[in-house]
Amino acid sequence: MRKLLLVLFFSMLACVSAPVVATSTPAPAPVPTRVPYNRPFPQHVTYASDSILPSHRTREQLDDDVRAYYDYWKANYVAEAGTNADGVMMYRVVFGKDEPARSTTVSEGQGYGMMIVPIMAGHDPKAQTIFDGMWAFVKAHPSEIDPRLMDWNVPLEEGNASAFDGDADIAFGLLLADAQWGSDGHVNYKAEAQTMIVGILESTIGPESHLPMLGDWVNVGEPQYNQFTPRSSDFMLVNFRAFRNATNEPIWDDVIFQSQILMASIQEVHSPETGLMPDFIVDGAPAPANFLENPTDGAYNYNAGRVPWRVGTDALLNDDELSRFIVQNISHWVETSAKGDPMKIRAGYELNGKPLPGSDYFTTFFVAPMGVAAMNDPAQQEWLNKIYDTVYTNHNDYYEDSINLLCLLVMSGNFWSP
């Protein structure tokens, strides 16, 4: 069946005016006013046909769940960061609730914040001010290799290079801001996004592989880290489609294609029973232990756990059959593996489905993305409802809570693409 679907996939590639009342004295011309936002929360996006939302809570309850979670997230993880040379108050997403993590900001988290805040405009009256401050913080901390991109870790004093996912989400956030507020104000969001997207393409997309590289520090000709060693959670298909629309650069179509085909190949060869992705991929195969971060670099762990959210959202927003196929493989396996109980989803697995050592605990990080995946199959309605109930009021720390909020935006029908 999987081979048949891949063959099929390859074959598919072939304003009303008010009436004017006449008077003896002409009325003065109206003064134009700027709309504070174009797509206020909640949006109630129409996802792909045959997709589902949690069915046991009303749309209003889902919206209120997101509002409450956003208020909690903002209070705990968005911090003022001083003013820049133009007197703009900068904002950053903190790396944790407690020190020393609270004094750190990574580009990944800044990207999460710059996606979340524009979508919450209409609920948060300070959304644009906070977003502009987040962007000012990005500009104040450029990568030393490509200054169009962000330094991945602030205030780390050495190794000031970029990380792909942070930059890709920041650029996507700028496109959301342009769609939400327009680009004729203090910041030209569209122009800034286009500049950053060009930087991402030139410094972090493999010139031959057309796959995302780990950051602008990667040398495409190196034997260890190169254009064929991507992080699976960097297959950010929704972002890539937005970059294609914003720049009219057709290479992004092939970035999407190469990302999907590599994921399908991993499932076919290395995880046929589970569909799970490894954290890192080397030359089309799971990375060896300690490739970049730890002994589980070739397992489904704290990087790859984002894949069901990233790819599942693409299936929902863009009705893409291969993205749907990829996440359904994972979603069907995990429901069976957990025996229909989201609390039994383990915190990391080998690609064959064996739980990783020390993974016997609950975290929304590994559960909420599975809710996004489940939205792509009406047969998993009860499973989706159970997942939603386990995560929508659950609070952990920066990483888990940020991913949880982004997944809640999708599960509530409120995540949209510019």
Buried (B, 14 or more C-beta within 10 A) or exposed (E): EEEEBBEEBEEEEEEEEEEEEEEEEEEEEEEEEEEEBEBBBBBEBEBBEEBBBBEEBEBEEBBBBBBEBBEBBBEBBBBEBEEBEEEBBBBBBBBBBEEEBBEBBBBBBBBBBBBBBBBBBBBBEBBBBBBBBBBBBBBBBBBBBBEBBBBBBBEEEEEBBBBBBBBBBBBBBBBBBBBBBBBEEEBBBBEBBBBBBBBBBEBBBBEEBBBBBBBBBBEEEEEEBBBBBBBBBBBBBBBBBBBBEBBEBEBBBBBBBBBBBBBBBBBBEBBEEBBBBBBBBBEEEBBEEEBBBEEBBBBBBBBBBBBBBBBBBBBBBBBBBBBBBBBBBBBBBBBEBBEEEBEEBBBBBBBEBEBBEEBEEBBBBBBBBBBBBBBBBEEBBEBBBBBBBBBBEBEBBBBBBBBBBBBBBBBBBBBBBB
